[in-house]
Amino acid sequence: MAQIPNLDNAALNLTALREQSQKELLSIIKSIRGKKCLVIDPKLAGTLSLILQTSALKEYGTELRILSADPLQTECPKVVYLVRSQLNFMKFVANQIKNDESKGLQREYHLYFVPRRIVACEKILEEEKVHQKLTIGEYPLYLVPLDEDVLSLELDYSLQECLIEGDTSSVWHVAKAIHKLEFAFGVIPNIRAKGVASTKAAELLNHMQLEDPVSMDNMGIPEIDTVILLDREVDMVTPMCSQLTYEGLLDEMLEIHNGSVEVDASIMGAQQDGKKVKVPLNSSDKLYKEIRDLNLHVVVQVVRQKATSIQQDYAEVKSTNTQSVSELKDFVKRLHSLPEIARHVNLAQHLQSFAAKPAFHARVEIEQIILEAQTYETCYEYIEEIIQKQEPIETVLRLLVLFSLTNGGLPKKNFDYLRREILHSYGFEHMPLLYNLEKAGLVKRQESRTNWPVISRALQLIVDIKDPEKY
């Protein structure tokens, strides 16, 4: 199955949006004549795989390399850097150019920022004395279709930048991405925002609409009626809880990147120990579309039922000769779903090996107790215990943040004690991490009573996890 998702069933014409991104990238490649080496930053390489096949780039005499701190290995006379606007990447680019110069290599260098150039990055290039050697441009990739109903800005660090570093440039990117959608689908008449950052994005969008208005002459009725912008800060509880749907567990256990997971070939039933395979996960897979939001226990039942049904049909076809041609045709069509069924049987079986462990069940149960905000001491002692056992620090911190959020913080004595225990168990190099969690308000000292119990009951936020059909 191709990694590029099929967008034919999307509510909007996302295929046209993707094709526009393809054209813009190929236009950059075509504008630089001759043999060239395209150097892409690691994260962007995965993102571009959702836009076009790498074979399309090779047709224009393009070698592909991944940007790193190491010297660039290529014989091409022209080098094209395609990187996100991150300061560390500027150091890599500068060092590679300097390394070429030290070897007496004369090359033509181009640098395209994704999605836009920023002054801080160019300042580093000037300090490294390579700015004048580069032809600089932009590749305005703001939105990437991950699936027929999902567009991503791929801003991995936006929350950290806004809450910790005070850098709100990602808010501008959100507004710009929505404005770009308006050029494709018409001006959006209703914008709703909840949260400081979302309100700012709505204001920026309003300014963009005035400065660069969308021509409505050929648009007709807008295809998007309403956009709802929500700050992540509106709900920091949900991402701290363990994911319990099939797709959620795949992400939790295997990490979904660019619409796929990378697993050992042996997990997928191949006799190739040590080899990794990528498994696409999007709505092009009809079975995945059906089961992605179901509880793992229910997924196993659904997949087993489909496999049993095909097995029974096969036995019937084999034992009798009374089927009509149309019945046989339907049976053959159902056989085409066998690879999908086998794929998800293998993945579900692998997930069960994790989800069946007592530690996983204990973690889910303590999360439920924390969310119900009834037995403070039980939760506190559990967190203290897993710190002493040196369980993964991510597990510890997620529970600690969840505990703090639902209790309006921790009493000063407990706050100081748990922080001290974490540093003793995991090392003092985690001190900046704890400081940043406090700065973001995720782990804090208790200053007043929490309103979490009232909110959770009023909005019915707590689901009974004893019923697997509900989560």
GIJONOR-V998971 format. One record per residue. PHI is phi in whole degrees, -180 to 180 (NA if undefined). D_LAST is the distance of its C-alpha to the last C-alpha in Angstrom with 2 decimals. Layout:
# GIJONOR-V998971
phi:PHI d_last:D_LAST
phi:PHI d_last:D_LAST
This chain:
# GIJONOR-V998971
phi:NA d_last:29.04
phi:-66 d_last:30.22
phi:-75 d_last:28.32
phi:-69 d_last:29.16
phi:-69 d_last:26.42
phi:-81 d_last:27.58
phi:-111 d_last:27.49
phi:-62 d_last:29.20
phi:-96 d_last:26.33
phi:-68 d_last:25.71
phi:-66 d_last:26.19
phi:-111 d_last:28.88
phi:-80 d_last:31.54
phi:-72 d_last:29.94
phi:-61 d_last:32.24
phi:-65 d_last:35.19
phi:-63 d_last:33.63
phi:-67 d_last:33.21
phi:-64 d_last:36.71
phi:-63 d_last:38.15
phi:-65 d_last:36.78
phi:-62 d_last:38.28
phi:-61 d_last:41.62
phi:-65 d_last:41.77
phi:-70 d_last:41.25
phi:-65 d_last:43.70
phi:-63 d_last:46.17
phi:-63 d_last:46.19
phi:-64 d_last:46.78
phi:-67 d_last:49.51
phi:-69 d_last:51.28
phi:-105 d_last:52.07
phi:-73 d_last:54.48
phi:87 d_last:55.13
phi:-74 d_last:53.25
phi:-144 d_last:50.62
phi:-113 d_last:47.94
phi:-94 d_last:44.59
phi:-106 d_last:43.03
phi:-116 d_last:39.35
phi:-71 d_last:37.29
phi:-55 d_last:34.57
phi:-67 d_last:31.49
phi:-66 d_last:33.26
phi:-60 d_last:34.05
phi:-68 d_last:30.41
phi:-64 d_last:30.02
phi:-66 d_last:33.18
phi:-66 d_last:31.92
phi:-90 d_last:29.61
phi:-100 d_last:32.74
phi:-156 d_last:35.37
phi:-76 d_last:36.51
phi:-63 d_last:38.74
phi:-61 d_last:41.37
phi:-66 d_last:42.00
phi:-75 d_last:43.14
phi:-67 d_last:45.34
phi:-64 d_last:47.26
phi:-105 d_last:48.82
phi:67 d_last:50.17
phi:-111 d_last:47.27
phi:-89 d_last:46.39
phi:-112 d_last:42.96
phi:-137 d_last:42.54
phi:-100 d_last:39.83
phi:-65 d_last:41.03
phi:-151 d_last:41.54
phi:-76 d_last:44.02
phi:-79 d_last:46.19
phi:-59 d_last:49.21
phi:-76 d_last:48.65
phi:-107 d_last:49.81
phi:-161 d_last:51.12
phi:-100 d_last:54.44
phi:-68 d_last:53.55
phi:-79 d_last:55.92
phi:-126 d_last:53.19
phi:-123 d_last:49.95
phi:-118 d_last:47.14
phi:-92 d_last:44.50
phi:-122 d_last:41.22
phi:-139 d_last:39.20
phi:-72 d_last:36.89
phi:-80 d_last:38.72
phi:-121 d_last:38.22
phi:-62 d_last:41.16
phi:-64 d_last:40.80
phi:-68 d_last:41.15
phi:-65 d_last:44.48
phi:-64 d_last:45.83
phi:-62 d_last:44.90
phi:-62 d_last:46.63
phi:-61 d_last:49.69
phi:-66 d_last:50.04
phi:-69 d_last:49.94
phi:-66 d_last:52.60
phi:-64 d_last:54.75
phi:-64 d_last:54.45
phi:-62 d_last:55.69
phi:-64 d_last:58.59
phi:-65 d_last:59.57
phi:-96 d_last:59.97
phi:78 d_last:62.01
phi:-83 d_last:59.45
phi:-106 d_last:59.85
phi:-131 d_last:56.71
phi:-100 d_last:55.44
phi:-113 d_last:52.24
phi:-127 d_last:49.69
phi:-133 d_last:46.62
phi:-114 d_last:43.93
phi:-82 d_last:41.38
phi:-122 d_last:37.82
phi:-91 d_last:37.19
phi:-150 d_last:40.25
phi:-78 d_last:43.01
phi:-130 d_last:43.13
phi:-62 d_last:46.21
phi:-60 d_last:44.98
phi:-67 d_last:44.54
phi:-66 d_last:47.96
phi:-62 d_last:49.49
phi:-65 d_last:48.51
phi:-62 d_last:50.04
phi:-68 d_last:53.21
phi:-62 d_last:53.36
phi:-84 d_last:53.06
phi:61 d_last:55.88
phi:-123 d_last:54.11
phi:-58 d_last:53.22
phi:-71 d_last:56.47
phi:-88 d_last:55.84
phi:-110 d_last:52.63
phi:-94 d_last:52.24
phi:-108 d_last:49.14
phi:-148 d_last:46.82
phi:-131 d_last:43.26
phi:-117 d_last:40.56
phi:-77 d_last:38.45
phi:-90 d_last:35.06
phi:-98 d_last:32.71
phi:-128 d_last:29.81
phi:-123 d_last:28.44
phi:-72 d_last:26.41
phi:-86 d_last:23.55
phi:-160 d_last:22.29
phi:-68 d_last:23.18
phi:-130 d_last:21.03
phi:-137 d_last:21.15
phi:-115 d_last:24.29
phi:-123 d_last:24.64
phi:-89 d_last:27.50
phi:54 d_last:26.93
phi:-100 d_last:27.87
phi:-60 d_last:26.37
phi:-111 d_last:28.24
phi:-63 d_last:28.33
phi:-66 d_last:26.53
phi:-61 d_last:28.85
phi:-63 d_last:31.82
phi:-74 d_last:31.21
phi:-82 d_last:30.35
phi:-100 d_last:32.54
phi:-93 d_last:35.29
phi:71 d_last:35.87
phi:-98 d_last:35.85
phi:-102 d_last:34.45
phi:-62 d_last:35.56
phi:-65 d_last:31.98
phi:-65 d_last:31.92
phi:-61 d_last:34.99
phi:-62 d_last:33.30
phi:-62 d_last:30.45
phi:-62 d_last:33.13
phi:-64 d_last:35.17
phi:-64 d_last:32.31
phi:-66 d_last:31.63
phi:-64 d_last:35.40
phi:-67 d_last:35.62
phi:-62 d_last:33.07
phi:-65 d_last:35.39
phi:-67 d_last:38.29
phi:-94 d_last:36.37
phi:-125 d_last:34.71
phi:98 d_last:36.75
phi:-66 d_last:36.72
phi:-81 d_last:33.44
phi:-73 d_last:34.58
phi:-123 d_last:31.73
phi:-119 d_last:30.43
phi:-115 d_last:28.09
phi:-132 d_last:27.61
phi:-131 d_last:25.83
phi:115 d_last:27.09
phi:-63 d_last:30.39
phi:-66 d_last:29.87
phi:-65 d_last:28.44
phi:-63 d_last:31.39
phi:-64 d_last:33.75
phi:-62 d_last:32.35
phi:-64 d_last:32.91
phi:-65 d_last:36.45
phi:-63 d_last:37.19
phi:-62 d_last:36.06
phi:-61 d_last:38.44
phi:-64 d_last:41.27
phi:-63 d_last:40.59
phi:-65 d_last:40.78
phi:-79 d_last:44.18
phi:-77 d_last:45.55
phi:-135 d_last:44.40
phi:-67 d_last:43.87
phi:-85 d_last:42.30
phi:-72 d_last:44.88
phi:-95 d_last:43.73
phi:-58 d_last:46.66
phi:-110 d_last:44.85
phi:-88 d_last:41.25
phi:76 d_last:41.06
phi:-74 d_last:37.98
phi:-58 d_last:35.34
phi:-80 d_last:32.39
phi:-113 d_last:30.00
phi:-86 d_last:30.15
phi:-143 d_last:28.03
phi:-117 d_last:26.71
phi:-110 d_last:24.40
phi:-103 d_last:24.89
phi:-125 d_last:22.64
phi:-68 d_last:23.67
phi:-61 d_last:21.28
phi:-65 d_last:22.79
phi:-60 d_last:21.26
phi:-143 d_last:17.94
phi:-93 d_last:18.55
phi:-71 d_last:15.87
phi:-55 d_last:12.85
phi:-67 d_last:14.71
phi:-85 d_last:15.65
phi:-87 d_last:12.25
phi:-66 d_last:11.18
phi:-80 d_last:9.10
phi:-126 d_last:6.49
phi:-82 d_last:6.49
phi:-60 d_last:9.90
phi:-65 d_last:11.79
phi:-62 d_last:10.61
phi:-69 d_last:11.79
phi:-58 d_last:14.85
phi:-71 d_last:15.71
phi:-64 d_last:15.19
phi:-91 d_last:17.29
phi:-115 d_last:19.62
phi:67 d_last:19.73
phi:-83 d_last:19.73
phi:-127 d_last:23.09
phi:54 d_last:24.55
phi:74 d_last:22.10
phi:-156 d_last:22.59
phi:-119 d_last:22.19
phi:-109 d_last:25.29
phi:-133 d_last:25.28
phi:-64 d_last:28.08
phi:-59 d_last:29.60
phi:-63 d_last:29.44
phi:-65 d_last:25.61
phi:-90 d_last:26.06
phi:89 d_last:28.71
phi:-88 d_last:31.76
phi:-90 d_last:34.69
phi:-138 d_last:35.13
phi:-61 d_last:34.40
phi:90 d_last:34.04
phi:-84 d_last:33.61
phi:-99 d_last:30.62
phi:-129 d_last:29.13
phi:-96 d_last:27.03
phi:-113 d_last:24.20
phi:-66 d_last:23.53
phi:-134 d_last:19.99
phi:-155 d_last:20.27
phi:-73 d_last:20.34
phi:-64 d_last:23.69
phi:-87 d_last:21.85
phi:-62 d_last:20.83
phi:-67 d_last:18.61
phi:-62 d_last:16.71
phi:-60 d_last:16.43
phi:-75 d_last:14.87
phi:-108 d_last:12.29
phi:-60 d_last:11.65
phi:-100 d_last:8.38
phi:-93 d_last:7.02
phi:-63 d_last:5.75
phi:-56 d_last:9.29
phi:-60 d_last:10.22
phi:-71 d_last:9.93
phi:-58 d_last:11.73
phi:-60 d_last:14.45
phi:-65 d_last:15.02
phi:-64 d_last:15.39
phi:-66 d_last:17.71
phi:-63 d_last:19.63
phi:-63 d_last:20.18
phi:-66 d_last:21.58
phi:-65 d_last:23.79
phi:-64 d_last:25.06
phi:-62 d_last:25.90
phi:-65 d_last:27.98
phi:-62 d_last:29.61
phi:-67 d_last:30.64
phi:-62 d_last:32.02
phi:-64 d_last:33.96
phi:-63 d_last:35.44
phi:-68 d_last:36.49
phi:-64 d_last:38.13
phi:-71 d_last:39.88
phi:-91 d_last:41.25
phi:-128 d_last:42.51
phi:-122 d_last:44.49
phi:-101 d_last:43.75
phi:-70 d_last:41.08
phi:-79 d_last:42.15
phi:-63 d_last:42.09
phi:-65 d_last:39.22
phi:-67 d_last:37.15
phi:-66 d_last:37.96
phi:-64 d_last:37.06
phi:-64 d_last:33.57
phi:-66 d_last:33.16
phi:-63 d_last:34.33
phi:-62 d_last:31.92
phi:-68 d_last:28.99
phi:-63 d_last:30.44
phi:-64 d_last:29.89
phi:-84 d_last:26.12
phi:-59 d_last:26.81
phi:-60 d_last:26.78
phi:-64 d_last:23.29
phi:-62 d_last:22.09
phi:-62 d_last:23.98
phi:-60 d_last:22.61
phi:-81 d_last:18.94
phi:-63 d_last:19.94
phi:-65 d_last:21.62
phi:-67 d_last:18.89
phi:-64 d_last:16.18
phi:-64 d_last:18.84
phi:-67 d_last:19.55
phi:-64 d_last:16.03
phi:-62 d_last:15.93
phi:-64 d_last:19.16
phi:-89 d_last:17.53
phi:-68 d_last:14.21
phi:-85 d_last:16.41
phi:-71 d_last:18.66
phi:-56 d_last:19.12
phi:-63 d_last:19.21
phi:-67 d_last:15.64
phi:-63 d_last:14.42
phi:-64 d_last:16.93
phi:-67 d_last:15.78
phi:-64 d_last:12.13
phi:-66 d_last:13.81
phi:-70 d_last:16.39
phi:-61 d_last:14.07
phi:-63 d_last:12.67
phi:-66 d_last:16.37
phi:-62 d_last:17.39
phi:-65 d_last:15.04
phi:-78 d_last:16.44
phi:50 d_last:19.85
phi:-114 d_last:21.67
phi:-116 d_last:23.22
phi:-61 d_last:24.73
phi:-62 d_last:26.91
phi:-60 d_last:24.26
phi:-67 d_last:22.34
phi:-61 d_last:25.69
phi:-67 d_last:26.94
phi:-66 d_last:23.91
phi:-63 d_last:24.38
phi:-60 d_last:28.09
phi:-67 d_last:27.62
phi:-72 d_last:25.62
phi:-67 d_last:28.26
phi:-66 d_last:30.95
phi:-80 d_last:29.31
phi:57 d_last:29.21
phi:-67 d_last:25.66
phi:-48 d_last:24.89
phi:-62 d_last:25.81
phi:-63 d_last:22.81
phi:-63 d_last:20.56
phi:-61 d_last:23.04
phi:-70 d_last:23.29
phi:-63 d_last:19.61
phi:-68 d_last:19.39
phi:-65 d_last:22.74
phi:-64 d_last:21.85
phi:-59 d_last:18.70
phi:-63 d_last:21.06
phi:-68 d_last:23.72
phi:-64 d_last:21.73
phi:-83 d_last:20.38
phi:-111 d_last:23.88
phi:67 d_last:26.01
phi:105 d_last:27.40
phi:-116 d_last:28.93
phi:-54 d_last:32.28
phi:-50 d_last:35.05
phi:-62 d_last:35.84
phi:-70 d_last:32.30
phi:-58 d_last:31.85
phi:-67 d_last:35.09
phi:-66 d_last:34.55
phi:-66 d_last:31.16
phi:-61 d_last:32.52
phi:-64 d_last:35.62
phi:-66 d_last:33.76
phi:-63 d_last:31.69
phi:-65 d_last:34.97
phi:-68 d_last:36.68
phi:-82 d_last:33.98
phi:-112 d_last:33.13
phi:110 d_last:36.34
phi:-74 d_last:37.93
phi:-68 d_last:37.10
phi:-90 d_last:33.72
phi:-61 d_last:35.60
phi:-61 d_last:35.25
phi:-63 d_last:31.46
phi:-65 d_last:31.30
phi:-62 d_last:33.74
phi:-68 d_last:31.66
phi:-63 d_last:28.50
phi:-70 d_last:30.74
phi:-62 d_last:32.34
phi:-80 d_last:29.04
phi:79 d_last:28.21
phi:-85 d_last:25.16
phi:-129 d_last:26.92
phi:-145 d_last:29.73
phi:-76 d_last:32.00
phi:-73 d_last:31.12
phi:-117 d_last:33.43
phi:-155 d_last:32.02
phi:-69 d_last:29.46
phi:-85 d_last:25.88
phi:-102 d_last:24.46
phi:-57 d_last:20.82
phi:-57 d_last:20.39
phi:-66 d_last:21.93
phi:-64 d_last:19.89
phi:-64 d_last:16.46
phi:-74 d_last:17.57
phi:-64 d_last:19.30
phi:-97 d_last:16.51
phi:52 d_last:13.75
phi:-82 d_last:11.91
phi:-93 d_last:10.53
phi:-103 d_last:7.41
phi:-72 d_last:8.41
phi:-73 d_last:6.86
phi:-71 d_last:9.42
phi:-104 d_last:7.70
phi:-63 d_last:5.82
phi:-68 d_last:5.87
phi:-92 d_last:3.79
phi:-133 d_last:0.00
